[in-house]
Amino acid sequence: MERWGGMLRVLLSVPGWRGGTGGWAFSSWRHHLPPAGLSATELVNKWTAVFEKEGIPEARESSEYIVAHVLGAKTFQSLRPALWRQPLTPAQLQCIRELSGRRLQRMPVQYVLGEWDFQGLSLKMAPPVFIPRPETEELVEWVLEEVAPGPCVAEAQGGPLILEVGCGSGAISLSLLSRLPQSRAVAVDKGAAAVCLTRENAQRLRLQDRIHIVPLDVTSEGSWAHLLPWGPLDLIVSNPPYVFRQDMEQLAPEIRSYEDPAALDGGEKGMDIIERILALAPRLLKDSGSIFLEVDPRHPELVGGWLQSRPDLSLQLVAVRRDFCGRPRFLHVRRSGAPDGCPVDVQPGPPPARAPG
């Protein structure tokens, strides 16, 4: 799965695209369909050529993931070598054609396959629910580094109580629950599809008894009151919508045509939901409770300035962590009791655990 990290970064950086998903009509590539009797390796090569001809990003990686998925593997490289050369059955060929047709419509590979690994957990994926990015695995790793030896774990009854705001597929909260066996979580999202998908992923991972999944819009008046029965919280963790509104048109077609724009658009400066989370946090967190956020590289300065303008919140930005591309990507904000001074600029630790195979 590590190679898809590069694919996602390519997709996020593709310049604006004004076509629709109908731009790749089935008739435009039907004559490229590979003939029957081909091996897995030959199919990967054939579909790579089709994807390249149609301008699909990361053409070979896309074809390899699709062929591997149909053959029951996570990656093409994890297939037994004998399967590379073995002719596929008509049913397998038909399935590959159907999945490749979706990729030709610029559907993200995660949606095409219907599942993806995050922190070693196999999660169901379905449009329009936001697809967790590789950077978010780094956020989870940082939370684990900070929380495991921290006082909140020792003081919490059985483990920390975690709130995930904007849960999407449940990737953050479910991965934290799996790595912190005594923890509990509350996951909220305003999207009905996200709430349903998080619930389904919790059930398939058998974590449903340790997580409350709540349909909630944190921008609504009095939304904090709905969360009080589960508090006070040890941690708030979120990968909120943080794309600057003027940057929305520059997102790749895989993103703009399939993912929920409400999970991406953070308002004029990408701060709308970030500010709301920070404003709600003091009512929900324990003393010395923490907030961990994934943000745009331009946000650490904006968030620091905003917090200084709101001393009534008793929140302090205590650390900024860079992602593996060296960009300031993650924030640690603490409620009261934090030492005075400038936030620490934290370099990334070891690479996050990736899906096996």
Sequence and secondary structure as in RCSB ss.txt:
>XXXX:A:sequence
MERWGGMLRVLLSVPGWRGGTGGWAFSSWRHHLPPAGLSATELVNKWTAVFEKEGIPEARESSEYIVAHVLGAKT
FQSLRPALWRQPLTPAQLQCIRELSGRRLQRMPVQYVLGEWDFQGLSLKMAPPVFIPRPETEELVEWVLEEVAPG
PCVAEAQGGPLILEVGCGSGAISLSLLSRLPQSRAVAVDKGAAAVCLTRENAQRLRLQDRIHIVPLDVTSEGSWA
HLLPWGPLDLIVSNPPYVFRQDMEQLAPEIRSYEDPAALDGGEKGMDIIERILALAPRLLKDSGSIFLEVDPRHP
ELVGGWLQSRPDLSLQLVAVRRDFCGRPRFLHVRRSGAPDGCPVDVQPGPPPARAPG
>XXXX:A:secstr
 HHHHHHHHHHHH       GGGS GGGTGGG   TT BHHHHHHHHHHHHHHTT SSHHHHHHHHHHHHTT SS
GGGS HHHHHSB  HHHHHHHHHHHHHHHTT  HHHHHTEEEETTEEEE  TTS    HHHHHHHHHHHHHHTTS
HHHHHSSSS EEEEES TTTHHHHHHHHHSTT EEEEEES HHHHHHHHHHHHHTT GGGEEEEE  TTSTTGGG
GTGGG SEEEEEE    B GGGGGGS HHHHTTS GGGTB  TTS HHHHHHHHHHHHHEEEEEEEEEE  TTHH
HHHHHHHHT GGG EEEEEEEE TTS EEEEEEEESS  SS  EEE   S       
